[in-house]
Structures are given as C-alpha cells and as structure tokens.
Amino acid sequence: MSDHAKPLGYRLITGPDDPEFCARVSALLDKGYQLYGSPALTFDGERVIAAQALVLSRPVDSEASAG
C-alpha cells in the first residue's frame, strides 16, 4: 500500500483475497475510511482477486494535510 502525503477521498484496493488484503483494508478503516459498496471478486485461474472501494468519512483540509 502506498502512502500519500494527502489522504485521498476515494481508494480502490485490489489484490489476492488473503490476510494481507484484509489488513490493507483494515488499516484504511482505522484511518477513517468507510467501505463504499460491496466488494468485487474474480478468479484469475489460480486465486481469488478482491477489490473494495473505500471513501474518507471526514472532510480533508488540504492546507493542513500538505503541511
């Protein structure tokens, strides 16, 4: 997961449906993001790939975030 200096209002997390994926989503929830819609799942022939959209639940003050 990449770190951004300014929190994004929307994130789409994708990856194999494994504990690391769940930890990435959980970390964003801990930072104030909320799940947006249902997860999407697909199969790439070897493993299940998940996608989950998240939105920031609080307004971000762009000046405060930049400094």
Phi, psi and omega per residue, in radians:
M1 nan 2.245 -3.140
S2 -1.479 2.542 3.093
D3 -1.651 2.399 3.127
H4 -2.005 2.452 3.085
A5 -1.094 -0.674 3.120
K6 -1.918 2.164 3.117
P7 -1.062 2.403 3.114
L8 -1.483 2.504 3.119
G9 -1.260 -0.379 -3.103
Y10 -2.418 2.374 3.069
R11 -2.351 2.470 2.999
L12 -2.090 1.954 -3.106
I13 -1.711 2.283 3.118
T14 -2.306 2.719 3.066
G15 2.752 3.098 3.085
P16 -1.014 2.476 3.125
D17 -1.340 1.508 -3.093
D18 -2.476 3.114 -3.125
P19 -1.028 -0.572 3.121
E20 -1.135 -0.730 3.094
F21 -1.052 -0.814 3.140
C22 -1.079 -0.659 3.117
A23 -1.153 -0.672 3.113
R24 -1.112 -0.790 3.108
V25 -1.135 -0.775 3.136
S26 -1.047 -0.701 3.125
A27 -1.090 -0.690 3.102
L28 -1.204 -0.649 3.068
L29 -1.076 -0.692 3.106
D30 -1.130 -0.440 3.136
K31 -1.557 0.079 3.070
G32 1.846 -0.011 3.087
Y33 -1.305 2.718 3.052
Q34 -2.153 2.567 3.076
L35 -1.074 2.462 3.128
Y36 -2.166 1.828 -3.124
G37 1.368 -3.075 -3.112
S38 -1.524 2.696 3.050
P39 -1.209 2.707 3.039
A40 -1.944 2.460 3.137
L41 -2.248 2.510 3.042
T42 -2.512 2.929 3.138
F43 -2.128 2.198 -3.089
D44 -1.670 0.258 -3.119
G45 1.712 -0.336 3.128
E46 -2.210 -0.604 -3.058
R47 -2.630 2.852 3.079
V48 -1.448 2.283 3.091
I49 -1.913 2.295 -3.098
A50 -1.969 2.679 3.019
A51 -2.412 2.373 3.100
Q52 -2.446 2.217 3.065
A53 -1.534 2.503 3.090
L54 -2.377 2.552 3.080
V55 -2.192 2.603 3.122
L56 -1.325 2.231 -3.012
S57 -1.457 -0.195 -3.140
R58 -2.175 2.621 3.119
P59 -1.108 2.553 3.114
V60 -1.850 2.160 3.080
D61 -1.418 1.883 -3.031
S62 -1.051 -0.621 3.120
E63 -1.234 -0.712 3.138
A64 -1.184 -0.613 -3.125
S65 -1.256 -0.547 -3.080
A66 -1.345 -0.413 -3.031
G67 -1.829 nan nan
